[in-house]
Amino acid sequence: MLKIVMAIEGIEWLFIALIVTMFILWAPEKIPKFAQAIAKARKEFENAYRELHTELEKEVVNIELSNESSDEKLIEVARSLGIETRGKTREEIMKEVKEKTKEIK
């Protein structure tokens, strides 16, 4: 939570204050429903995030256990994580993929 608060600067606080003021003035009975919707969205996001991380870890393990024929799959996973693969060895790419999946966690 602290990271989010620190990332909000300047005009974002104005928009947040404006939204809160609008809810208080015009729809105080909707605040609990709004809070529930935000909590539900956050929970769904966290579940999807966890599922993505689990899938990435499974792919990394599968690639590690398989032979050279899975180079295309390794490159595909690396590119989906935003890792440049050109001019790197299989081991270098694998190392970067592992580091990136740890960062996601």
C-alpha positions as CSV (number, residue, x, y, z in Angstrom):
1,M,0.0,0.0,0.0
2,L,2.8,2.4,0.8
3,K,4.3,2.0,-2.7
4,I,0.9,3.0,-4.2
5,V,0.6,6.1,-2.0
6,M,4.1,7.2,-2.8
7,A,3.4,6.8,-6.5
8,I,0.5,9.2,-6.4
9,E,1.6,12.8,-6.8
10,G,0.2,16.2,-7.5
11,I,-2.9,16.2,-9.7
12,E,-3.8,12.6,-8.9
13,W,-4.6,13.6,-5.3
14,L,-6.9,16.3,-6.7
15,F,-8.8,13.7,-8.7
16,I,-9.0,11.4,-5.7
17,A,-10.3,14.2,-3.5
18,L,-12.8,15.2,-6.2
19,I,-14.2,11.6,-6.5
20,V,-14.4,11.2,-2.7
21,T,-16.2,14.5,-2.4
22,M,-18.7,13.6,-5.2
23,F,-19.5,10.3,-3.4
24,I,-20.0,12.0,-0.1
25,L,-22.2,14.8,-1.5
26,W,-24.3,13.0,-4.0
27,A,-24.3,9.3,-3.2
28,P,-23.3,8.4,0.4
29,E,-25.4,5.2,0.2
30,K,-23.4,4.0,-2.7
31,I,-20.0,4.2,-0.9
32,P,-20.3,0.6,0.6
33,K,-21.2,-0.8,-2.8
34,F,-18.3,1.1,-4.4
35,A,-15.9,-0.2,-1.7
36,Q,-17.1,-3.8,-2.3
37,A,-16.6,-3.4,-6.0
38,I,-13.0,-2.2,-5.5
39,A,-12.3,-5.0,-3.1
40,K,-13.7,-7.6,-5.6
41,A,-11.7,-6.1,-8.5
42,R,-8.5,-6.2,-6.4
43,K,-9.1,-9.8,-5.4
44,E,-9.7,-10.8,-9.0
45,F,-6.6,-9.0,-10.1
46,E,-4.5,-10.7,-7.4
47,N,-5.9,-14.1,-8.4
48,A,-5.1,-13.5,-12.0
49,Y,-1.6,-12.3,-11.1
50,R,-1.0,-15.4,-9.0
51,E,-2.2,-17.6,-11.8
52,L,0.0,-15.9,-14.3
53,H,3.0,-16.3,-12.1
54,T,2.3,-19.9,-11.5
55,E,2.0,-20.5,-15.3
56,L,5.2,-18.7,-15.9
57,E,7.0,-20.8,-13.3
58,K,5.6,-24.0,-14.8
59,E,6.8,-23.0,-18.2
60,V,10.3,-22.3,-16.9
61,V,10.4,-25.7,-15.2
62,N,9.2,-27.4,-18.4
63,I,11.8,-25.6,-20.4
64,E,14.6,-26.5,-18.0
65,L,13.5,-30.2,-18.0
66,S,13.2,-30.4,-21.8
67,N,15.9,-30.7,-24.4
68,E,17.1,-28.3,-27.1
69,S,13.9,-28.6,-29.1
70,S,12.2,-26.2,-26.6
71,D,14.3,-23.2,-27.6
72,E,11.4,-21.7,-29.5
73,K,9.2,-22.0,-26.3
74,L,12.0,-20.4,-24.2
75,I,12.3,-17.5,-26.7
76,E,8.5,-17.1,-26.7
77,V,8.3,-16.9,-22.9
78,A,11.3,-14.5,-22.8
79,R,9.7,-12.2,-25.3
80,S,6.4,-12.3,-23.5
81,L,8.3,-11.0,-20.4
82,G,10.0,-8.3,-22.4
83,I,13.4,-9.9,-22.5
84,E,15.7,-9.3,-25.5
85,T,16.9,-12.7,-26.8
86,R,19.1,-11.7,-29.7
87,G,22.8,-12.6,-29.3
88,K,22.3,-14.4,-26.0
89,T,22.9,-18.1,-25.1
90,R,20.1,-20.4,-23.9
91,E,21.6,-20.2,-20.4
92,E,21.6,-16.4,-20.3
93,I,18.0,-16.3,-21.5
94,M,17.0,-18.8,-18.9
95,K,18.7,-16.9,-16.2
96,E,16.9,-13.7,-17.2
97,V,13.6,-15.4,-17.4
98,K,14.1,-16.8,-13.9
99,E,15.0,-13.4,-12.6
100,K,12.0,-11.8,-14.3
101,T,9.6,-14.3,-12.8
102,K,11.0,-13.7,-9.3
103,E,10.5,-9.9,-9.8
104,I,6.8,-10.6,-10.8
105,K,6.3,-12.5,-7.5
